[in-house]
Amino acid sequence: MIKTEPEYQECLKRLEEDRKVIRAQQEKLEEMKLSPEQVQIAMEPVLSFNAQLKEEVEWYERVKRRDFGVFNQLTEIGPLLVALRIANGMTQVELAKRLGVDVSQVSRDERNDYHGISIERAERVVEALGEELQISVSQKRRSKNLMAAS
């Protein structure tokens, strides 16, 4: 996951370089008179890695636009906290200062997507980011089989 602007810029450069490498590799494979299926199989690993990198760049760009989507589980709070910091254009150093902790703590927390964070600590991070959370609950839709059994 891209977590900083320098990482994002580096990924954009890597995507551009990958486009050139992919094009060149595909041309070489075609020059070897491989069938389209063989070319596709040979290209699969590099294309898969490229697709993953594109997804990460797209996620970062959505976050910068504050397009977080809907989170359906409290366990998703960690990635949301990272996304909020990014959306606010705040560095890990700035967040650490606001929280009164060492930057290594914020870096470690984000690297682990705030795994196991307490509600109180999550609230402190949200407050330090100048944000407010709203939580809603909706009843799970029951499947027809469950309703018939009731």
C-alpha positions in Angstrom: 0.0 0.0 0.0 1.3 3.4 -0.9 1.4 5.6 2.2 3.4 8.7 1.3 3.6 11.1 -1.6 7.2 10.2 -2.4 6.1 6.5 -2.6 3.2 7.6 -4.9 5.6 9.5 -7.2 8.0 6.6 -7.3 5.1 4.2 -8.3 4.0 6.6 -11.1 7.6 6.4 -12.5 7.7 2.7 -12.1 4.4 2.3 -14.0 5.8 4.4 -16.9 9.0 2.3 -16.9 6.9 -0.9 -16.8 4.8 0.2 -19.8 8.1 0.4 -21.8 9.4 -2.9 -20.5 6.1 -4.7 -21.1 5.9 -3.4 -24.7 9.5 -4.4 -25.4 9.1 -7.8 -23.8 5.9 -8.5 -25.8 7.5 -7.5 -29.1 10.5 -9.8 -28.4 8.2 -12.7 -27.6 6.2 -12.1 -30.8 9.4 -11.9 -32.8 10.2 -15.4 -31.5 7.1 -16.5 -33.3 5.3 -17.7 -30.2 1.6 -18.2 -30.3 -0.7 -15.6 -28.7 -1.4 -18.1 -25.9 2.4 -18.6 -25.3 2.9 -14.8 -25.3 0.1 -14.4 -22.8 1.5 -17.0 -20.5 5.0 -15.6 -20.6 3.7 -12.0 -20.0 1.4 -13.0 -17.1 3.8 -12.4 -14.2 4.8 -8.9 -15.3 1.3 -8.0 -16.2 0.0 -9.2 -12.8 2.6 -7.2 -11.0 1.8 -4.1 -13.1 -2.0 -4.5 -12.4 -1.3 -4.7 -8.7 0.8 -1.5 -8.8 -2.0 0.2 -10.8 -4.5 -0.8 -8.1 -2.3 0.7 -5.4 -1.9 4.0 -7.4 -5.6 4.1 -8.0 -6.3 3.5 -4.3 -3.9 6.4 -3.3 -5.5 8.7 -5.8 -9.1 7.9 -4.5 -7.9 8.5 -1.0 -6.4 11.9 -2.0 -9.9 12.8 -3.3 -11.4 11.6 0.0 -13.2 8.8 -1.7 -12.9 6.2 1.1 -15.9 4.0 0.2 -17.8 2.2 2.8 -16.2 0.2 5.6 -18.2 -2.8 6.7 -16.1 -4.0 9.6 -14.4 -2.3 12.6 -11.3 -4.3 11.7 -11.0 -2.0 8.6 -10.3 1.0 10.9 -6.5 0.7 10.4 -6.5 1.3 6.6 -9.0 4.1 7.1 -6.7 5.9 9.6 -3.9 5.7 7.0 -6.2 6.9 4.3 -7.3 9.9 6.5 -3.7 10.9 7.0 -3.0 10.8 3.3 -6.3 12.6 2.4 -5.3 15.4 4.8 -1.9 15.8 3.2 -0.2 15.0 6.6 3.1 13.3 6.9 3.8 10.6 9.5 6.1 13.1 11.2 3.3 15.6 11.5 0.9 13.0 12.8 3.4 11.8 15.4 3.9 15.4 16.6 0.2 15.9 17.0 -0.1 12.6 18.9 3.0 13.3 21.0 4.7 10.1 20.0 7.9 9.2 18.1 7.5 9.0 14.3 8.7 5.4 14.5 5.5 4.5 16.4 3.3 6.0 13.6 5.4 4.3 11.0 5.1 0.9 12.7 1.4 1.4 13.3 0.8 2.2 9.6 3.0 -0.6 8.4 0.8 -3.0 10.4 -2.4 -1.1 9.4 -2.9 -0.3 13.1 -3.6 -4.0 13.8 -5.1 -4.5 17.2 -5.5 -0.7 17.9 -7.9 0.1 20.8 -11.0 2.2 20.2 -9.5 4.9 22.5 -6.3 5.1 20.5 -8.1 5.1 17.2 -10.2 8.1 18.5 -7.0 9.9 19.4 -5.6 9.4 15.9 -8.9 10.6 14.3 -8.9 13.6 16.5 -5.2 14.4 15.7 -6.2 14.2 12.0 -8.9 16.8 12.6 -11.6 14.3 11.6 -14.8 13.0 13.0 -16.1 9.5 12.6 -19.8 8.6 12.2 -20.7 5.0 12.7 -23.9 3.5 11.5 -25.4 0.0 12.0 -27.8 -1.7 9.7 -29.5 -5.1 10.2 -28.0 -7.9 8.2 -30.3 -9.1 5.4 -31.4 -12.6 6.1 -31.3 -15.1 3.3 -34.6 -16.6 2.1 -33.5 -20.0 3.5 -33.1 -18.6 7.0 -36.4 -16.7 6.9 -38.2 -19.9 5.7 -36.7 -21.8 8.6 -38.0 -19.2 11.2 
